[in-house]
């Protein structure tokens, strides 16, 4: 009996040692963080019910290749290319989408900078079809700096503006943060035990796991309703403060802030916006009014539009046609400034 206990103790100690060694090695190997935050394509289906028109979504690779950033969490690898189905996204030396901006900015040149998440970044849309590029088509001597990065919330956009804004010297900053601030994370009462082995296993099994969803898309409570034990990444009050801060910082850089309120399929279907989403939208309207800033009202532009769901790839990402509508509206704002 004593011999059996010694064998079991030895086996347990050996197993624990092997696991500890494996965990140590796993921590030395970076794990892609696409399972840690919202990624495009997460929202296509809820159970067996897929949104009408979802087949129009470009083929989705296994998330974006994100590089860690000490300042704002994650960004793109400078000088790289990202492939989203048949759409190639070019990343410049600043780690942002688009052409290399001339620094310092040439005198007399109009420079537009955008801030937001993947809907503003232009998921599934070619570089020249993103709404911000469309807005500049009728303007001479103008260029674009894409400060929007998939998954970024207002906190991260504050850091992007602080890091990049002084270098690129924007004349207009289009602020469109919404969906990634609404993203709900689990509410935890204690510390989270984060094992590298678990994260590696989860990443490796991703192709065989079911589609991920975000907290406010829940078939049991209705879209836009907070899920059980969920907290938004950015609380409503903080979201409003962050928007006001972004506008103030844009002006401190000598730029005019413009807010871009993002639409959703609820708008084209003429459905009532869920209160949870409507409150965040109203916060942007309030800040735009208080700051005396222009607002591109996406929900109003898309309401009852004859193109319907063809304006979207999924519940949050506008299609090429959707970007064209937003871009034309932003272009009118730019011409009026």
VENGIUR-V331788 format. One record per backbone hydrogen bond with DSSP energy under -1.0 kcal/mol. CO is the residue of the C=O (numbers start at 1). NH is the residue of the N-H. If there is no record, write none. Layout:
co->CO nh->NH
co->CO nh->NH
This chain:
co->1 nh->5
co->2 nh->6
co->3 nh->7
co->4 nh->8
co->5 nh->9
co->6 nh->10
co->7 nh->11
co->8 nh->12
co->9 nh->13
co->10 nh->14
co->11 nh->15
co->12 nh->16
co->13 nh->17
co->14 nh->18
co->15 nh->19
co->16 nh->20
co->17 nh->21
co->18 nh->22
co->19 nh->23
co->20 nh->24
co->21 nh->25
co->22 nh->26
co->23 nh->27
co->25 nh->28
co->33 nh->36
co->39 nh->42
co->41 nh->44
co->44 nh->51
co->46 nh->49
co->49 nh->46
co->51 nh->54
co->53 nh->56
co->54 nh->57
co->61 nh->63
co->64 nh->66
co->67 nh->75
co->69 nh->73
co->72 nh->74
co->73 nh->69
co->75 nh->67
co->77 nh->80
co->80 nh->91
co->82 nh->89
co->84 nh->87
co->87 nh->84
co->89 nh->82
co->90 nh->98
co->92 nh->79
co->92 nh->95
co->95 nh->76
co->96 nh->92
co->106 nh->109
co->110 nh->143
co->111 nh->171
co->111 nh->172
co->112 nh->145
co->113 nh->174
co->114 nh->147
co->115 nh->176
co->116 nh->149
co->117 nh->121
co->118 nh->122
co->118 nh->123
co->122 nh->125
co->126 nh->129
co->130 nh->133
co->130 nh->134
co->131 nh->135
co->134 nh->137
co->136 nh->139
co->141 nh->110
co->143 nh->112
co->145 nh->114
co->145 nh->147
co->149 nh->152
co->153 nh->157
co->154 nh->158
co->155 nh->159
co->156 nh->160
co->157 nh->161
co->158 nh->162
co->159 nh->163
co->160 nh->164
co->161 nh->165
co->164 nh->168
co->165 nh->169
co->171 nh->256
co->172 nh->113
co->173 nh->258
co->174 nh->115
co->175 nh->260
co->178 nh->182
co->179 nh->183
co->181 nh->234
co->183 nh->233
co->185 nh->231
co->195 nh->199
co->196 nh->200
co->197 nh->201
co->198 nh->202
co->199 nh->203
co->200 nh->204
co->201 nh->205
co->205 nh->208
co->206 nh->209
co->214 nh->217
co->216 nh->224
co->218 nh->222
co->222 nh->225
co->227 nh->230
co->229 nh->187
co->231 nh->185
co->235 nh->239
co->236 nh->240
co->237 nh->241
co->238 nh->242
co->239 nh->243
co->240 nh->244
co->241 nh->245
co->242 nh->246
co->243 nh->247
co->244 nh->248
co->245 nh->249
co->246 nh->250
co->247 nh->251
co->248 nh->252
co->249 nh->253
co->250 nh->255
co->251 nh->254
co->256 nh->173
co->258 nh->175
co->259 nh->296
co->261 nh->298
co->264 nh->267
co->265 nh->269
co->266 nh->271
co->267 nh->304
co->274 nh->278
co->275 nh->279
co->277 nh->281
co->278 nh->282
co->279 nh->283
co->280 nh->284
co->281 nh->285
co->282 nh->286
co->283 nh->287
co->284 nh->288
co->285 nh->289
co->286 nh->290
co->287 nh->291
co->288 nh->293
co->294 nh->259
co->296 nh->261
co->296 nh->298
co->297 nh->301
co->298 nh->302
co->299 nh->303
co->302 nh->305
co->305 nh->308
co->307 nh->310
co->308 nh->311
co->309 nh->312
co->311 nh->319
co->317 nh->313
co->319 nh->323
co->320 nh->324
co->321 nh->325
co->322 nh->326
co->323 nh->327
co->324 nh->328
co->325 nh->329
co->326 nh->330
co->327 nh->331
co->328 nh->332
co->329 nh->333
co->330 nh->334
co->331 nh->335
co->332 nh->336
